[in-house]
């Protein structure tokens, strides 16, 4: 524990990482055998490969030579922490670690069973799913070489809303709390989320040790919101809720948990009073995380009193879900924070301003030499300071989001007059040939690239929470023992 504290105390802050970062794709790494002593850039082989060799060697030594599960767990922890500093592939590690995981976690009938997995083996299973997801997202069908910069810990690690931050907002009404994409109402929110995950995991362990024919425990993520949350203009499978399901379901399954994401977004609806007062009937009685996304289109029309009613009713829900909200940092979030100490309903804010800054730092399709060589999820997404060719406007009939037409271009404001938003508008939606007559493809509805970015970021946030959950499970086992029934009783 002291080692991890020392590591993080010497690690640069999120703001420092954002200042240092240059949003350019990392050069492709040469093969180990491309040169005897140097790589393609002429750099010394030892200086470029020694960190990876040390990580792989220390992990394998701890995994196979460790005399107990604690030693093997610390080997996995060291690998996770080291990989945050040194960008290295985990393929070599996981090929060997996966053999040990499958060998020891499979029962006599050949079925993989999480009830027989140690903490280090669970970490190995989760790491394998991380690598599989990374390979998928590093393909040119998604983010290619830009994956590491977009989905770094600086963008997916949560930050607690401090009292100094709140005082600054109350004093100057500054709605930008910094570069943090995920903001917590308190430090207890993360503990509540970890506790929910561990309860599900222990239920899975007990189920597999006793009656294995029952369905696995489910972790339910419910999206409530307007037309943006519903994904209007896109295929249902392209909405960020469906992308979230695709991102994390295998990671949760590695712990014996079935992840279920439900999209209840509806156009032309506000959060209250109907949806707030009928929350059980609309969203169901089994909710672990409830997403509030009603301010994407017209935040001025989502009155504060509706947010108060929504938060109050969520605190009265039978499962007391963790609240997510996609919004600006302001009075709505601070009002939700007040309920954290009253009803115990913690909340996590996904900041729309921070996400917008992240989008504008992505490669500009009008600035690169050949935009066709960009990864599919970034190609014609950012065009001359606009996202998908849309800008903020004063037209309430278009929800204050208009397509940037040729007669609206200002040569002094948009990159010296080189703007060409038409191609971004043309490539915004991708519904053919599955749906030839898709409706609601308008300027104020985001396209599939916007949804996949949001869903993948949410997914990486939850996968990081899974990592922390396994660390917490290791601590609990060292304190109260390994009996799953005792751990479950303690968590409940």
C-alpha positions, 0 to 999 in steps of 0.5 A: 500500500505504501509503495502504491502511495509513493508511486502515485505521489511521484506521478504527474497530475492529470493537468500536467499530463494534458499540458505535456501531451502532444496529440499525434499518433505514436510511431509504430514499434519495430519488430524485436528482430528488425535489427540486432542492436537498434530499431528503425529510428536508430535508437539503442535496443536496450534503452527502448526494450529494457523496460518491457523486458523488466516488466515481463521478467518481474511478472513471470518471476512473481507469477510462477515462483511466488509461494502464495497468492499474495506474491502472485497478486503483487506481481500482477499489481506491479505490471498494471502500475508499470504499464501506466508509465511505460507503454508496453504490450502485454501479449507476452505476459498474457500468453503465459499468464493465461495458461495458469489462469485456465489451468487452475480455474477450470473444474473437473468437467472442463467448465471455467468457474470463477469460484475456483480462481484466486485474486491473481488469476482473476486479475489475469482474466481481466487483463486478457479482456483488457488486451482483447479490447485494446486490440479491437480499438487499436484497429483502423476500424476504430482509433488506431494509433490514437487509442493510447492518447484518447483512453489514457488514465488522465481521461478515465480516472475520476477526480473528487469535487473538492471544497475549494472547487465548489467555493471557486464556483460559488464565487466566480460561477466558473463552470470549468473545473479542469481537465478531469472527465469524470468528477465524483460528488465524494470519495465514498461514491467510488467505494459504493460502486466497488461494493456493488461490484464485489457483491455481484462477484461474491454472489457469482462465487456462491452460485457456482459453488452451490447451484450452477444452473441459476443465471449469473448475477447482473449488473444493470446500467440504465440510461435515462435521457432525451433524444441524444441519449436515445441515439436518434438518427443512428442505429440502436446498436450505435447508441453509446449505451449499446457501445458501453455494453459491447465495451465492458460485458466481457470484462464483467463476465471474467468476474462471473457478472453479467453486464446489462445496459438498457437504453430508455432515452426518449425524445421530447422528454424532461427528467420530471415530473413524469419520469421522476415520479414513475421511475420504478415503473419506467426503468424497473426495480433492478438498477445499479447505475442510473444515467441522467442525460437530459441536458445534452440538447437544451440544458436551459430548459432542464430546470433545477427543481426537476433535477432535485425531484429526480435525485430525490426519487432515485434515492428512494428507489429500492436498489439505491443506484449510483447516479451518472450524469452527463452535464456541465459542472454547475448548480445541477451537479452541486444540488446532486452533491447535497443528496450524497450525505442525505440519501447516500445517493452518490453521483458521478459527473461526465463533464460535457466541457471536458469531453468537448475539449477532448474532441477538439484535440483529436486529429482535424480531417481538414488539416491532415494530408490524407484524411482517408488514412485516419482511423474510421472513428476519427475520420471526418469527425473533427473538421476545422474546429467543429465536431461533425460539422455542427456549431452552437447557434441561436436557433431554438428550433434546432436546439441551438445546434446548427450545421455549419453552412457555407454562408456561415463561414467566417474566415477570421474565426475558422482556421483562416477560412480553410473550413470544409464542414460538408464532408463531416456532415456527409459522414456523420451518420452510418445507417445504410444498408441496414436502414435506408430511410433512417429518420431524425438525422438532423444537426442537433443529433450526434452521429455514430462517431460521437456515440462510440467515443462516449460509450468507450470512455464510459466503458474504460471508466468502469473497467478501471473500477473493476481493477480497483474492486479486485484490489479491495477484494484482496484487502477484505480477504486478508482481514476477514478471510476467504469465505465468500459468505462472510465477505458477502455478509460484510459487504451487504 
